[in-house]
Amino acid sequence: MEITSIGLDLNTLTPTGRLIGVQIKSGKSYFKESQDDHIIFRGSSRHLEYWLNHSIPVIIVIYDQVSDIAYWQQVDKTTIILTAKSFKLKIPKKNVLQDTDRYTLSNIALFKNRYQYKLWQLQSSIDQIRLLLKRKQLYLYVEIDGIPGSDEYHITLVAMDEDCNSYPEVFYNWDFDDPNRFEYNFYTVIGQSLKEGLNDTLPWADLFIDGGEFTDELLMKRIVGDALSFGQEEFIQDVARLVEKNSFLELACYLRDSYYFKLELKANQLSQAFLQMDAFLNKEPIVKNRLYL
């Protein structure tokens, strides 16, 4: 089976050197247990042991020859369900193998499972968490950057303790030695929630805009207000069309290629709990060995 037949264009891919094990299955028998939102894949205990103990992450891909669609799911302890005889794996129908999955698969290639990735998220942000708890609040500056000829958008985040009114200056004119400035990046596509993307990137903070909890709907209202402030008749028609589509990403980049806005960050319970766990993990144990083999 050619890779291009399951939604990937080899001409658009850049080699990364990262490895993922892929087990591809095809045929009607693999779609017998198809539910509304997922497909049940069943495998043997022998295969499961091999995949879980493999030195690289493993994903299962099942290919529907009739619809020409391939679905995938990672095999790890958080996704498999043990049965009396073997195991089963729920493969979400939203996990259609396509070009945009390269970002998700890239993360899987770096971390063998979701647990390791989420732990790394917290560990790599420990300085930011400590600063946030010390300052009580940080400012998060967000840039939505449209990618020409694509339905993807690049999101750049800058967290800092300085309240700045010139948003582009935050991104393009800053002190490289500022220890209280932290940057994050991710991609999103039309139809995905920006709030969920922000929460997934900064799980240790709650987001606020103008004193209220941040939502995609509040951001849409702000973008609409900015677009309509020009008072142009053609703007009004286009804005109404994009609002009806609920496409705030398109709307944000309607007047220009990029859109900027500011949020407030406040520490949540996860930030406090992680610092407590980090202190425990770094504490020298009194009992040197509790394992007797």
VMD Tcl script that draws the C-alpha trace (Angstrom):
set ca {
  {0.00 0.00 0.00}
  {1.38 3.40 -0.96}
  {1.59 6.02 1.76}
  {-0.11 8.57 -0.50}
  {-3.23 6.37 -0.62}
  {-3.88 7.00 3.10}
  {-3.68 10.76 3.00}
  {0.04 11.52 3.17}
  {1.92 13.41 0.48}
  {5.59 12.42 0.47}
  {6.52 15.64 -1.32}
  {5.40 17.73 1.68}
  {7.18 15.70 4.36}
  {10.55 16.60 5.86}
  {12.74 13.82 7.32}
  {13.13 14.20 11.09}
  {15.16 11.14 12.05}
  {12.52 10.11 14.59}
  {11.18 6.56 14.59}
  {7.72 5.07 15.11}
  {6.80 1.42 14.70}
  {3.72 1.01 12.49}
  {1.58 -2.13 12.32}
  {-0.77 -1.83 9.31}
  {-3.85 -4.03 8.96}
  {-6.39 -4.05 6.12}
  {-9.58 -5.95 5.38}
  {-13.26 -6.11 6.30}
  {-12.62 -8.25 9.37}
  {-10.90 -5.35 11.15}
  {-14.06 -3.23 10.89}
  {-16.55 -5.78 12.27}
  {-16.71 -3.98 15.64}
  {-17.27 -0.49 14.33}
  {-19.09 1.94 16.64}
  {-20.25 5.51 16.01}
  {-16.98 7.12 17.12}
  {-14.44 4.27 17.23}
  {-13.40 0.88 15.90}
  {-12.39 -2.02 18.13}
  {-9.09 -3.68 17.20}
  {-8.31 -7.02 18.87}
  {-4.88 -8.59 19.11}
  {-2.98 -11.40 20.79}
  {-1.16 -11.23 24.12}
  {2.08 -12.15 22.36}
  {1.84 -9.17 20.01}
  {0.86 -6.84 22.85}
  {3.89 -7.82 24.92}
  {6.15 -7.26 21.92}
  {4.68 -3.83 21.12}
  {4.66 -2.56 24.72}
  {8.28 -3.61 25.25}
  {9.53 -2.28 21.93}
  {12.31 0.29 22.11}
  {10.28 2.75 20.01}
  {6.59 3.78 20.17}
  {4.15 1.67 18.15}
  {0.91 2.66 16.43}
  {-1.76 0.45 14.87}
  {-3.12 1.55 11.47}
  {-6.23 -0.08 10.01}
  {-7.02 0.73 6.40}
  {-10.52 0.78 4.94}
  {-10.10 -0.04 1.25}
  {-13.70 0.90 0.42}
  {-13.55 4.46 1.75}
  {-9.78 4.80 1.20}
  {-9.33 5.96 4.81}
  {-6.78 4.81 7.37}
  {-7.33 5.12 11.13}
  {-4.61 4.97 13.77}
  {-4.03 4.70 17.50}
  {-0.95 4.41 19.67}
  {-0.39 1.18 21.57}
  {0.51 1.86 25.20}
  {-0.74 1.06 28.70}
  {-3.19 3.97 28.63}
  {-4.93 2.92 25.40}
  {-5.12 -0.89 25.55}
  {-7.88 -2.78 27.36}
  {-6.99 -6.27 28.64}
  {-9.52 -9.03 27.99}
  {-9.80 -12.61 29.19}
  {-7.90 -13.98 26.19}
  {-5.89 -11.05 24.81}
  {-6.49 -7.29 24.50}
  {-8.51 -4.75 22.56}
  {-7.76 -1.23 21.40}
  {-10.27 1.52 20.67}
  {-9.23 3.36 17.51}
  {-11.05 6.73 17.35}
  {-12.58 7.50 13.97}
  {-11.33 11.06 14.36}
  {-7.77 9.67 14.13}
  {-7.71 9.68 10.33}
  {-4.15 9.36 9.09}
  {-3.37 12.53 7.13}
  {-0.77 15.28 6.70}
  {-1.81 17.23 9.81}
  {-1.08 14.19 12.03}
  {2.65 14.72 11.55}
  {2.70 17.06 14.56}
  {0.97 14.54 16.82}
  {3.10 11.66 15.56}
  {6.22 13.79 16.00}
  {5.40 14.09 19.71}
  {4.78 10.36 19.96}
  {8.19 9.76 18.40}
  {9.80 11.88 21.11}
  {7.91 10.30 24.00}
  {6.99 6.64 24.13}
  {3.61 7.30 25.72}
  {1.24 10.06 26.72}
  {2.25 9.83 30.39}
  {5.90 10.60 29.63}
  {4.91 13.49 27.37}
  {2.65 15.12 29.96}
  {5.27 14.70 32.68}
  {7.81 16.38 30.39}
  {5.34 19.24 29.82}
  {5.36 20.00 33.53}
  {9.08 19.40 34.05}
  {10.05 21.69 31.17}
  {7.82 24.48 32.54}
  {8.89 24.34 36.17}
  {10.57 27.78 36.04}
  {7.41 29.30 34.58}
  {5.27 27.62 37.24}
  {7.48 28.95 40.02}
  {7.41 32.45 38.56}
  {3.63 32.34 38.21}
  {3.17 31.26 41.83}
  {5.55 34.00 42.94}
  {3.96 36.78 40.85}
  {0.36 35.49 41.28}
  {-0.28 36.42 37.63}
  {1.56 36.42 34.31}
  {0.59 37.90 30.97}
  {0.26 35.61 27.97}
  {0.63 37.24 24.56}
  {-0.81 35.22 21.69}
  {-0.03 35.50 17.97}
  {-2.28 33.73 15.47}
  {-0.33 33.46 12.22}
  {-2.05 32.21 9.07}
  {-0.11 29.87 6.78}
  {-0.74 30.77 3.11}
  {-2.37 28.02 1.04}
  {-3.21 25.96 4.11}
  {-5.99 25.57 6.69}
  {-3.32 25.45 9.40}
  {-2.40 28.26 11.79}
  {0.80 28.71 13.75}
  {0.22 29.84 17.33}
  {3.05 31.58 19.19}
  {2.73 32.19 22.92}
  {4.89 34.46 25.04}
  {4.44 34.37 28.82}
  {6.04 37.18 30.84}
  {5.47 39.29 33.94}
  {5.42 42.60 32.05}
  {2.18 44.24 30.92}
  {2.93 45.54 27.42}
  {0.48 47.41 25.18}
  {2.49 46.91 21.98}
  {1.84 43.24 21.21}
  {4.09 42.92 18.09}
  {6.95 44.36 20.14}
  {6.61 41.43 22.56}
  {7.32 39.00 19.72}
  {9.83 40.90 17.58}
  {11.66 43.40 19.82}
  {12.66 41.87 23.11}
  {15.64 41.27 25.39}
  {17.13 37.84 24.66}
  {18.50 37.70 28.22}
  {15.16 38.29 29.93}
  {14.81 35.38 32.39}
  {11.11 36.06 32.89}
  {10.09 35.59 29.26}
  {9.02 32.16 28.01}
  {7.90 31.14 24.53}
  {5.72 28.26 23.31}
  {4.57 27.23 19.83}
  {1.98 24.89 18.37}
  {-0.13 24.40 15.26}
  {-3.90 24.27 14.99}
  {-6.40 23.97 12.17}
  {-9.79 25.43 11.31}
  {-12.46 23.82 13.47}
  {-10.26 23.10 16.47}
  {-10.71 24.96 19.75}
  {-7.97 27.47 20.50}
  {-8.85 27.36 24.20}
  {-8.26 23.61 24.27}
  {-4.95 24.08 22.47}
  {-3.86 26.68 25.01}
  {-4.96 24.52 27.95}
  {-3.07 21.55 26.51}
  {0.09 23.64 26.07}
  {-0.12 25.35 29.47}
  {-1.96 22.82 31.67}
  {-0.63 24.43 34.85}
  {-2.46 27.76 34.42}
  {-6.00 29.08 34.06}
  {-6.67 31.61 31.29}
  {-8.50 34.91 31.64}
  {-9.37 37.72 29.24}
  {-10.49 41.13 30.48}
  {-10.99 39.66 33.93}
  {-13.25 36.79 32.81}
  {-12.50 33.16 31.99}
  {-11.19 32.87 28.44}
  {-13.36 31.11 25.85}
  {-13.31 30.84 22.06}
  {-16.61 32.72 22.02}
  {-15.18 35.72 23.88}
  {-12.24 35.82 21.50}
  {-14.64 35.72 18.54}
  {-16.52 38.76 19.91}
  {-13.28 40.68 20.28}
  {-12.11 39.82 16.77}
  {-15.50 40.80 15.33}
  {-15.30 44.14 17.11}
  {-11.81 44.78 15.75}
  {-12.86 43.90 12.19}
  {-16.05 45.98 12.24}
  {-14.30 49.01 13.71}
  {-13.12 49.89 10.20}
  {-16.73 50.44 9.11}
  {-16.26 49.07 5.60}
  {-19.38 47.52 4.03}
  {-17.45 44.64 2.45}
  {-15.89 43.89 5.84}
  {-19.33 43.61 7.44}
  {-20.48 41.03 4.89}
  {-17.32 38.94 5.14}
  {-17.31 39.10 8.93}
  {-20.94 37.93 9.06}
  {-20.08 34.99 6.79}
  {-17.11 33.92 8.93}
  {-19.10 34.31 12.14}
  {-21.78 32.04 10.70}
  {-19.06 29.46 9.95}
  {-17.79 29.90 13.53}
  {-14.31 30.25 12.06}
  {-12.56 32.67 14.39}
  {-9.12 31.64 13.10}
  {-10.02 32.75 9.57}
  {-11.64 35.85 10.98}
  {-8.57 36.69 13.07}
  {-6.36 36.70 9.96}
  {-8.98 38.26 7.68}
  {-7.60 41.82 7.69}
  {-3.93 40.85 7.95}
  {-1.89 37.67 8.15}
  {-1.48 37.78 11.94}
  {-3.63 38.64 14.94}
  {-2.45 39.46 18.46}
  {-4.19 39.47 21.82}
  {-3.34 39.25 25.52}
  {-4.50 36.90 28.27}
  {-3.85 36.72 31.99}
  {-2.43 33.53 33.51}
  {-3.21 32.41 37.05}
  {-1.89 29.31 38.78}
  {-4.27 26.35 39.07}
  {-4.25 23.35 41.42}
  {-2.04 21.34 39.07}
  {0.80 23.88 39.39}
  {0.82 23.62 43.18}
  {0.55 19.85 43.14}
  {3.37 19.41 40.63}
  {5.81 21.50 42.69}
  {4.99 19.36 45.71}
  {5.57 16.20 43.67}
  {8.80 17.62 42.22}
  {10.08 18.40 45.72}
  {9.30 14.82 46.79}
  {11.00 13.29 43.75}
  {14.15 15.36 44.34}
  {14.34 14.62 48.06}
  {17.14 12.26 49.08}
  {15.55 9.04 50.36}
  {16.34 7.91 53.88}
  {15.86 4.25 53.03}
  {18.38 3.47 50.30}
  {16.89 0.22 49.05}
  {13.35 -1.09 49.38}
  {13.65 -3.65 46.57}
  {14.60 -7.22 47.36}
  {15.13 -9.32 44.27}
}
mol new
graphics top color blue
foreach p $ca { graphics top sphere $p radius 0.5 }
foreach p [lrange $ca 0 end-1] q [lrange $ca 1 end] { graphics top cylinder $p $q radius 0.2 }
display resetview
